[in-house]
Amino acid sequence: MTSSQASRSSTASAPLRVPFIDLVAQFATIREEVEAAVRGVFERQTFVLGPEVRAFEAEAATYLGCRHAIGVASGTDALVLALRAAGVGAGDEVIVPPFTFGATALSVRNVGAIPVFADIDPRTFNLDPESVRRTLTPKTKALIPVHLYGLPADMDALGSIARDRKIALIEDAAQAFGAAHRGRKAGTLGTAACFSFYPTKNLGGAGDGGLVTTDDDAFASRVRVLREHGSRERYVHDVVGTNSRLDELQAAVLRVKLRRIDAWNAGRRRLAGSYRAALSDESRAQLPVEVPGLEHIYHLFVVRVSDNRAVRDRLIEAGIGCGIYYPSPLHVQPAFRDLGQREGDMPHAERACREVLALPIYAELPDAAVATVSAALRGVLRATR
Ligand SMILES: Cc1ncc(COP(=O)(O)O)c(C=O)c1O
């Protein structure tokens, strides 16, 4: 979610009774630790690729259960560098969902490859393996499933497609830090994975940041070289790399937050349960699915309603922060129009864009707020029938 997305949902009619997100409330719980960590960086005056980044990379790899975690400048760069490390380039096709933040597909274009859209499973909002199978061609070089809203994609089916075709499987785990798939963390389920630490993410920094994870030593080494001007040795450029490093200040803040991530995700899951109890008999709102074996971390709690824009506008008028992620599918957007896809080609993604509505969810949200939001949603749904 970008800052404009976050602010559109939370400030359209201030002051909100229940904000969509409240990073000030989160900061109040970690202020001393964050201030001490930031002070430490200033005292050392090492701002780029220093001890905080090394420690964060090691701690993130241990937490997730993978061999390598490489800090980069953003989630978008994580995707671009992972694609490059997987050898994806001009003329290659990469299968992506059309119902995701634009960066998933834009990163494919940014390495000169062709994004090929496959539709989503309407129950989970994640890439549908059957649609992926129909979309494969001899040019397919990689799949990028997105663990949308914090629910892991069907990695068993997608993993078997990737193995059969000997193509890369790159998880877009930007919204899923700490989510799990049959006991393994998102971020350890494919060739490599990409995380975003954009401030509103469930593990968010104090600015932009991202992470590439992998178990493959050679892949990790290629990402490290690419993020550092293509250099293994200073002033020797082996490949055309770039400057994409996580900085020390971000890593210092992220280390503090990483220690809380399980508690925060548990808080999100608990609140999701409260929404479920409060809205289970509301037939005009379809609740998100819980898939056996998958641990959803509810980066976003998203219901389906008919005419989501009208419901969103009325809820915001009623003082409830909410948002539509995402209002328009990627295959019909100007940046992808030359690929020749039209409205109607991705019916499940298109319908989701008309129906999804994200309600406030974050660890500091008081229980009473769930009741307030649920009551307001019921009232709006009755009125917009
Ligand atoms: C699914 C998804 N992929 C990629 C990104 C890109 O991450 P960033 O904003 O850190 O570049 C985001 C978040 O913004 C995202 O939600």
The ligand as a Gaussian input file, in Angstrom:
#p B3LYP/6-31G(d) Opt

LIG

0 1
 C        2.007000      -6.998000      -3.167000
 C        3.064000      -5.937000      -3.205000
 N        4.132000      -6.085000      -3.997000
 C        5.102000      -5.175000      -4.052000
 C        5.056000      -4.029000      -3.289000
 C        6.134000      -3.013000      -3.459000
 O        6.808000      -2.712000      -2.294000
 P        7.473000      -1.259000      -2.075000
 O        6.377000      -0.271000      -1.909000
 O        8.303000      -1.448000      -0.840000
 O        8.324000      -0.993000      -3.274000
 C        3.975000      -3.832000      -2.417000
 C        3.831000      -2.658000      -1.522000
 O        3.837000      -1.551000      -1.745000
 C        2.941000      -4.803000      -2.395000
 O        1.861000      -4.643000      -1.604000

